[in-house]
Amino acid sequence: MQTNCAWVMRWPQFLYKLHAKMQSMFEKGNELSLGAAGSIQEIAGRLAEEQERLRQLEAASTAPKERTLFVLGSKGVGKSTAINKFFDREEHTTRPTMALEYSYGRRTGTGRSAQVLNVWELGSLDNAEQLLEVPMRTHGLQQLSVFIMIDLSQPQRVWADVECAYKGLRDTAQRLMQLAAPQLREDVERRSLERVKHAKQDISTLDLLPFPVVLVGGKYDVFMDFEPALKKHICRCLRSMAHLVGGAVLFYSQSVPKLAKVLRDTISHLGFGSPTNPFRAHVTDYNEALSIWFGTDSWSQIGIGEAGRLNVERIGATLSVEVPQLQLEKQKQQLPQDPARDVGFRESLIDDMRAHKDEELAAIMRDLTLRGKFESVHG
């Protein structure tokens, strides 16, 4: 009984000691919390960096395994040369592209599955409406990028080629977009707006195409020696057209290594998803080689006043006043009467088979002619 009383008597003392201990622990905890504030910020920074790294890894793992490039534009501007240089192909003699040619490349990265790049090249803009549909229908619009190459050495033909290429792409894309599922249309339109997000002030005035378009001014080594006034008008036209459709502008010459490298890097960026921006400089001076990335131009920088929403017709009319333009002529007279006999397209096996069939056809025609004469005599 005494023991129980002694325990009861000591109970308040026990509570006091417990309270004191808990208060001491609480005070130490506050000191630790205040002292660890810096380390918590460091941890938060490291977490943010880790999340960014994970996002990049996720983006790489979900990157499309197949992309498509469509190259079209002026005849003889160097489309085939640019493609061959990108694929590191030997180029002894480049034969003219007659219609639509296809090639592909494959790249395998460390720890990643192979990426495939489909490349289509349109030889001529003349009567190419049906050919324009082939790359888009075959591979779709989602992973398509387009390079329109314009011959700057022929300034009187610039608008004819630009307009023909643009209208063909626009009309074909509109037909395919109408047939596409709503979710696909929304995705394509969202990405088109994303490409020009830095040109917010002009977005309502643009007529965006549903895929990236790079307007490449070829043969810049010739163009660079033209009169400044002519260069100014040509550059303004190409910048206006690229800005209208949400595209980029790049001047190029295979004989200028710096410009050739930028085009090669741009093909790699759009074709294989290389992460860095291939345009290392933003150049808008018409006395230099233009280099203007997606969404980084504006009507005000181009020199279009606030009144000036430009459409395709106005861009063409403005250029034609300053630099008289030729209409797109038909190219039939420039083609050999029989392309199969063109020395640039010799294939020994096929040519031998063709010659054999021609002999058989000639023999049949002789027989028919003799039979007709015989029947007419004995008729």
C-alpha positions as CSV (number, residue, x, y, z in Angstrom):
1,M,0.0,0.0,0.0
2,Q,2.9,2.3,0.8
3,T,4.5,1.4,-2.5
4,N,1.4,2.4,-4.3
5,C,1.3,5.7,-2.4
6,A,4.9,6.4,-3.2
7,W,4.2,5.8,-6.9
8,V,1.3,8.2,-6.8
9,M,3.4,10.8,-5.0
10,R,6.1,10.6,-7.7
11,W,3.5,10.8,-10.7
12,P,3.5,14.7,-10.9
13,Q,7.4,14.6,-11.0
14,F,7.3,12.1,-13.8
15,L,4.9,14.2,-15.8
16,Y,7.1,17.2,-15.3
17,K,10.2,15.4,-16.6
18,L,8.3,14.0,-19.6
19,H,7.0,17.5,-20.5
20,A,10.5,19.0,-20.2
21,K,11.9,16.3,-22.4
22,M,9.3,16.7,-25.1
23,Q,9.8,20.5,-25.0
24,S,13.5,20.0,-25.5
25,M,12.9,17.7,-28.4
26,F,10.5,20.2,-30.0
27,E,13.0,23.0,-29.7
28,K,15.8,20.8,-31.2
29,G,13.4,19.9,-34.0
30,N,12.8,23.6,-34.8
31,E,16.6,24.2,-34.9
32,L,17.1,21.3,-37.3
33,S,14.3,22.5,-39.5
34,L,15.6,26.0,-39.7
35,G,19.1,24.8,-40.2
36,A,18.0,22.4,-43.0
37,A,16.2,25.0,-45.1
38,G,19.2,25.4,-47.5
39,S,19.5,21.7,-48.0
40,I,15.8,21.4,-48.7
41,Q,16.1,24.0,-51.5
42,E,19.0,22.0,-52.9
43,I,17.0,18.8,-52.8
44,A,14.1,20.6,-54.5
45,G,16.4,21.8,-57.3
46,R,17.8,18.3,-57.8
47,L,14.3,16.9,-57.9
48,A,13.4,19.4,-60.6
49,E,16.4,18.5,-62.6
50,E,15.6,14.8,-62.3
51,Q,12.0,15.4,-63.4
52,E,13.3,17.3,-66.4
53,R,15.7,14.4,-67.2
54,L,12.9,11.9,-66.9
55,R,10.7,14.0,-69.2
56,Q,13.4,14.1,-71.8
57,L,13.9,10.3,-71.5
58,E,10.1,9.8,-71.8
59,A,10.0,12.1,-74.9
60,A,12.9,10.1,-76.4
61,S,11.2,6.8,-75.7
62,T,7.9,8.0,-77.2
63,A,9.5,9.7,-80.2
64,P,8.1,8.6,-83.5
65,K,10.0,5.7,-85.0
66,E,9.3,6.8,-88.5
67,R,9.2,10.3,-90.1
68,T,8.8,11.6,-93.6
69,L,10.4,14.4,-95.6
70,F,8.9,15.7,-98.8
71,V,11.3,17.8,-101.0
72,L,9.8,19.8,-103.9
73,G,10.4,23.0,-105.7
74,S,12.2,24.5,-108.7
75,K,13.8,22.2,-111.3
76,G,17.6,22.0,-111.2
77,V,17.9,23.8,-107.9
78,G,19.8,21.0,-106.2
79,K,17.1,18.9,-104.5
80,S,18.7,15.5,-105.4
81,T,22.2,16.8,-104.4
82,A,21.0,17.9,-101.0
83,I,19.4,14.6,-100.4
84,N,22.4,12.6,-101.6
85,K,24.7,14.7,-99.4
86,F,22.6,14.1,-96.4
87,F,22.7,10.3,-97.0
88,D,26.5,10.5,-97.8
89,R,25.9,9.0,-101.2
90,E,28.6,9.3,-103.9
91,E,27.5,11.6,-106.7
92,H,29.2,10.9,-110.0
93,T,26.5,12.4,-112.1
94,T,23.1,13.5,-110.9
95,R,20.4,12.6,-113.4
96,P,17.2,14.7,-113.4
97,T,14.3,13.6,-111.3
98,M,11.5,12.8,-113.8
99,A,8.5,12.4,-111.5
100,L,8.5,11.2,-107.9
101,E,11.4,9.4,-106.3
102,Y,11.6,7.6,-102.9
103,S,14.5,6.8,-100.7
104,Y,14.9,6.1,-97.0
105,G,17.5,6.1,-94.2
106,R,17.7,4.3,-90.9
107,R,19.5,5.4,-87.7
108,T,20.0,3.4,-84.6
109,G,21.0,5.2,-81.4
110,T,22.4,3.8,-78.1
111,G,19.7,1.8,-76.3
112,R,17.0,2.9,-78.8
113,S,15.2,1.2,-81.6
114,A,15.9,2.1,-85.2
115,Q,14.4,5.3,-86.6
116,V,13.4,5.3,-90.2
117,L,13.3,8.4,-92.4
118,N,11.3,8.3,-95.6
119,V,12.3,10.9,-98.2
120,W,10.2,11.7,-101.3
121,E,11.4,14.1,-104.0
122,L,9.1,15.6,-106.6
123,G,11.0,16.3,-109.8
124,S,8.7,18.9,-111.4
125,L,5.9,21.1,-110.1
126,D,4.1,20.9,-113.5
127,N,1.0,18.8,-113.5
128,A,1.9,17.3,-110.1
129,E,-1.4,17.3,-108.3
130,Q,-1.8,13.5,-108.1
131,L,1.9,13.0,-107.2
132,L,1.6,15.5,-104.3
133,E,-0.8,13.1,-102.6
134,V,1.5,10.1,-102.6
135,P,3.8,11.0,-99.7
136,M,0.9,12.4,-97.6
137,R,-1.4,9.5,-98.1
138,T,1.3,6.9,-97.7
139,H,2.7,8.2,-94.4
140,G,0.1,10.6,-93.1
141,L,0.5,14.2,-92.0
142,Q,1.5,13.8,-88.4
143,Q,5.2,13.1,-88.9
144,L,5.5,14.9,-92.3
145,S,7.9,17.8,-92.9
146,V,8.2,19.7,-96.2
147,F,11.2,21.4,-97.9
148,I,10.3,23.8,-100.7
149,M,13.5,24.6,-102.6
150,I,13.4,27.7,-104.7
151,D,16.0,28.7,-107.3
152,L,17.3,32.1,-106.3
153,S,19.4,32.4,-109.4
154,Q,16.2,32.9,-111.4
155,P,14.4,35.7,-109.6
156,Q,11.8,36.0,-112.4
157,R,10.6,32.5,-111.6
158,V,10.5,32.7,-107.9
159,W,6.8,33.4,-107.4
160,A,5.6,30.9,-110.0
161,D,7.4,28.1,-108.2
162,V,6.5,29.3,-104.7
163,E,2.8,29.7,-105.5
164,C,2.5,26.4,-107.3
165,A,4.2,24.4,-104.5
166,Y,2.1,26.2,-101.8
167,K,-1.2,25.7,-103.5
168,G,-0.5,22.1,-104.3
169,L,0.4,21.3,-100.7
170,R,-2.5,23.4,-99.3
171,D,-5.2,21.8,-101.4
172,T,-3.9,18.2,-100.8
173,A,-3.6,18.8,-97.1
174,Q,-7.1,20.2,-96.9
175,R,-8.6,17.2,-98.6
176,L,-6.7,14.8,-96.2
177,M,-7.6,16.8,-93.1
178,Q,-11.3,16.6,-94.0
179,L,-11.0,12.8,-94.1
180,A,-9.0,12.6,-90.9
181,A,-10.4,11.6,-87.5
182,P,-11.3,14.6,-85.2
183,Q,-8.6,13.7,-82.7
184,L,-6.0,13.6,-85.5
185,R,-7.1,17.0,-86.8
186,E,-6.9,18.5,-83.3
187,D,-3.4,17.1,-82.7
188,V,-2.1,18.4,-86.0
189,E,-3.6,21.8,-85.5
190,R,-2.3,22.0,-81.9
191,R,1.3,21.3,-83.1
192,S,1.0,23.8,-85.9
193,L,0.1,26.5,-83.3
194,E,2.9,25.3,-81.1
195,R,5.5,25.9,-83.8
196,V,4.5,29.6,-84.0
197,K,3.9,30.2,-80.3
198,H,6.5,33.0,-80.3
199,A,4.5,35.0,-82.9
200,K,1.4,35.5,-80.8
201,Q,0.7,39.0,-82.1
202,D,0.3,37.6,-85.7
203,I,-1.4,34.2,-85.1
204,S,-4.8,35.5,-86.1
205,T,-3.5,36.7,-89.5
206,L,-1.7,33.5,-90.4
207,D,-2.8,30.6,-92.7
208,L,-0.9,27.7,-91.2
209,L,-0.1,24.5,-93.0
210,P,-0.6,21.4,-90.9
211,F,3.1,20.4,-91.1
212,P,6.5,22.1,-90.8
213,V,7.6,23.8,-94.0
214,V,11.1,25.0,-94.6
215,L,11.4,27.5,-97.5
216,V,14.9,26.9,-98.9
217,G,16.4,29.5,-101.2
218,G,18.9,27.5,-103.3
219,K,21.9,28.7,-105.3
220,Y,22.6,31.5,-102.9
221,D,26.2,31.7,-104.2
222,V,24.7,33.3,-107.4
223,F,22.0,35.3,-105.6
224,M,24.4,37.0,-103.2
225,D,25.9,39.0,-106.1
226,F,22.6,40.4,-107.3
227,E,21.6,44.1,-106.9
228,P,20.5,44.9,-103.3
229,A,17.1,46.2,-104.4
230,L,16.3,42.9,-106.1
231,K,17.5,40.9,-103.1
232,K,15.4,43.0,-100.8
233,H,12.2,42.2,-102.7
234,I,12.9,38.5,-103.1
235,C,13.7,38.2,-99.4
236,R,10.6,40.1,-98.4
237,C,8.5,37.8,-100.5
238,L,10.0,34.6,-99.2
239,R,9.8,35.8,-95.6
240,S,6.2,36.8,-96.0
241,M,5.3,33.5,-97.5
242,A,7.1,31.5,-94.8
243,H,5.5,33.6,-92.0
244,L,2.0,33.2,-93.5
245,V,2.2,29.4,-93.4
246,G,4.1,29.1,-90.2
247,G,7.3,28.0,-91.8
248,A,11.0,28.7,-91.7
249,V,13.4,30.3,-94.2
250,L,16.9,29.2,-95.0
251,F,19.2,30.2,-97.8
252,Y,21.5,27.5,-99.1
253,S,24.3,26.7,-101.5
254,Q,26.2,23.5,-101.8
255,S,29.3,25.5,-102.6
256,V,29.1,27.3,-99.2
257,P,30.0,24.7,-96.6
258,K,28.5,26.7,-93.7
259,L,25.1,26.9,-95.4
260,A,25.3,23.3,-96.6
261,K,25.8,22.2,-93.0
262,V,22.9,24.1,-91.7
263,L,20.6,22.5,-94.3
264,R,22.0,19.0,-93.5
265,D,21.4,19.6,-89.8
266,T,17.9,20.9,-90.4
267,I,17.1,17.7,-92.4
268,S,18.5,15.7,-89.4
269,H,16.5,17.7,-86.9
270,L,13.1,17.3,-88.7
271,G,13.9,13.8,-90.0
272,F,15.3,12.1,-86.9
273,G,14.3,14.5,-84.2
274,S,17.8,15.8,-83.3
275,P,17.2,17.9,-80.2
276,T,19.2,21.1,-80.9
277,N,18.0,23.9,-83.1
278,P,20.0,23.7,-86.3
279,F,19.6,27.4,-87.0
280,R,22.6,28.8,-85.1
281,A,21.8,32.4,-85.9
282,H,18.7,34.5,-86.6
283,V,19.4,36.4,-89.9
284,T,16.9,38.8,-91.5
285,D,19.3,41.1,-93.4
286,Y,18.7,40.7,-97.1
287,N,22.4,41.3,-97.8
288,E,23.1,38.0,-96.0
289,A,21.9,34.5,-96.2
290,L,18.5,34.4,-94.4
291,S,18.1,32.1,-91.5
292,I,14.7,32.4,-89.7
293,W,13.4,29.6,-87.5
294,F,9.7,28.8,-87.0
295,G,7.7,31.5,-85.3
296,T,10.6,33.9,-84.9
297,D,9.5,36.4,-87.7
298,S,6.7,38.9,-87.7
299,W,4.8,41.2,-90.1
300,S,6.4,44.2,-88.4
301,Q,9.9,42.9,-88.8
302,I,9.2,42.1,-92.4
303,G,8.0,45.7,-92.9
304,I,4.3,45.1,-93.2
305,G,2.2,47.8,-91.6
306,E,-0.6,47.2,-89.2
307,A,-3.1,47.5,-92.0
308,G,-1.3,44.7,-93.7
309,R,-2.6,41.2,-93.3
310,L,-1.1,39.6,-96.3
311,N,-2.5,36.7,-98.2
312,V,-1.0,34.7,-101.0
313,E,-2.4,36.9,-103.8
314,R,-1.1,40.1,-102.2
315,I,2.4,38.7,-101.6
316,G,2.6,37.6,-105.3
317,A,1.2,40.9,-106.6
318,T,3.7,42.9,-104.5
319,L,6.6,41.0,-105.8
320,S,5.5,41.1,-109.4
321,V,5.4,44.9,-109.3
322,E,9.0,45.1,-108.2
323,V,10.4,42.0,-109.9
324,P,8.5,41.0,-113.1
325,Q,7.6,37.3,-112.9
326,L,7.1,34.7,-115.5
327,Q,4.2,32.3,-115.4
328,L,4.9,28.6,-114.8
329,E,5.5,27.3,-118.2
330,K,4.8,23.8,-119.3
331,Q,7.9,21.7,-119.2
332,K,6.9,19.1,-121.8
333,Q,9.2,20.6,-124.5
334,Q,12.1,20.2,-122.1
335,L,11.6,16.5,-121.7
336,P,12.9,14.0,-124.2
337,Q,10.2,12.7,-126.5
338,D,10.8,9.2,-125.1
339,P,12.3,9.3,-121.6
340,A,13.1,5.6,-121.9
341,R,15.8,6.5,-124.5
342,D,17.4,9.2,-122.3
343,V,21.0,8.3,-121.8
344,G,20.7,9.5,-118.2
345,F,18.4,6.6,-117.4
346,R,20.3,3.7,-118.9
347,E,19.6,0.3,-117.2
348,S,21.2,-2.5,-119.2
349,L,18.9,-5.3,-118.1
350,I,15.7,-3.3,-118.6
351,D,17.0,-1.7,-121.9
352,D,17.7,-5.2,-123.3
353,M,14.3,-6.4,-122.4
354,R,12.7,-3.3,-123.9
355,A,14.7,-3.7,-127.1
356,H,13.5,-7.4,-127.4
357,K,9.9,-6.4,-126.8
358,D,10.2,-3.6,-129.4
359,E,11.5,-6.1,-131.9
360,E,8.5,-8.4,-131.2
361,L,6.1,-5.5,-131.5
362,A,7.7,-4.4,-134.8
363,A,7.3,-8.0,-136.2
364,I,3.6,-8.1,-135.2
365,M,3.0,-4.8,-136.9
366,R,4.7,-6.0,-140.1
367,D,2.5,-9.1,-140.0
368,L,-0.6,-7.1,-139.6
369,T,0.4,-4.8,-142.4
370,L,1.1,-7.7,-144.8
371,R,-2.2,-9.4,-143.8
372,G,-4.1,-6.2,-144.4
373,K,-2.6,-5.8,-147.9
374,F,-3.3,-9.5,-148.7
375,E,-6.9,-9.3,-147.6
376,S,-7.4,-6.1,-149.6
377,V,-6.0,-7.8,-152.8
378,H,-8.2,-10.9,-152.4
379,G,-11.2,-9.1,-150.9
